Amino acid sequence: MTNNILVIGAAGQIGTELVLALRKAYGNDKIIATDLKDAPKDELAEGPYEQLDVLDKDKLFEVVKKYNVSEIYLLAALLSATAEKNPALGWELNMNGLSNVLDLSKEGLIKRIFWPSSIAVFGPNTPKDMTPQRTIMEPTTVYGITKVAGESWCEYYANKYKVDVRSIRYPGIIGYKSAPGGGTTDYAVHIFHEAIKNGEYACFLSEDAELPMMYMPDAVKATLELMDAPAANIKLRTSYNITGFSFTPDVLADAIRKHIPQFKMSYEPDYRDGIAKSWPSSLDDRMAREQWGWKPEFTIEKMVEDMLFHLREVVV
Ligand code: AKB
């Protein structure tokens, strides 16, 4: 029988799509969506929903008991750009939220945990091209610092308390169903909305800021495959590099122009450009491929075509 699964941060960009995919795979009743908001957004209303702040340890425990939860996906976090505006909250939410969830499994209540890390674990001293799984990290953002610390925290719990915690270093994720919230890679979603609505976009990164990216269906697939893999295959309890493709804003604009020839891109780089420039341009994700069979399906061309196809129906 499938475990009851709790998704924390279910109303966010990845959370929304993960809940839909998990409900499709295991049934609506098995997936308990939670977020800060009182009421579920439309897409999440088909199954159980609870208002939950992951920093409220008592309420977290209550929800876990109420629904007999044995698996948690923890998506609540302050992302790179937002956390730079409020570093103390970034630290508190990203670190204490993780600790609260890990402690539940240490106490034997939870059998398995998914926690996302990010390409933000890397910094300006990291080799930029085909960044290896294991290398110099030294991030310069508070978000990146919480992700490096979080990775080691997960590994510590796995070694010391035998917690089955699994993690992926997400690159920038591009999807059409829900808006991204406060990341440096968000431009790669905004650009599609603006291209369809106004035929132009002013990008907050510079034209040559190349970053690893991934289309949402691949991100969801990777997450579910990682969680489905036999525990013995998951030899890494920090977090796995995974990537779909890499591009600069300039290359993405060109790919969009194949479908919207009059599309105009201008550049107004702000503090997020500095963050982007401290991150890798491309990643070596061989370890994920070898250990649990990771393989992306989408190229940049397929992603652009699919994004425009879906967004043209909803963006006016
Ligand atoms: C961000 O830009 O902060 C996130 C990430 C790469 O983790 N999308």
Residues whose N, C-alpha, C, O or C-beta is under 5 A from the ligand:
A	BS01	AKB	L79 S80 A81 S118 I119 Y170 P171 G172 I173 G182 G183 T184 T185
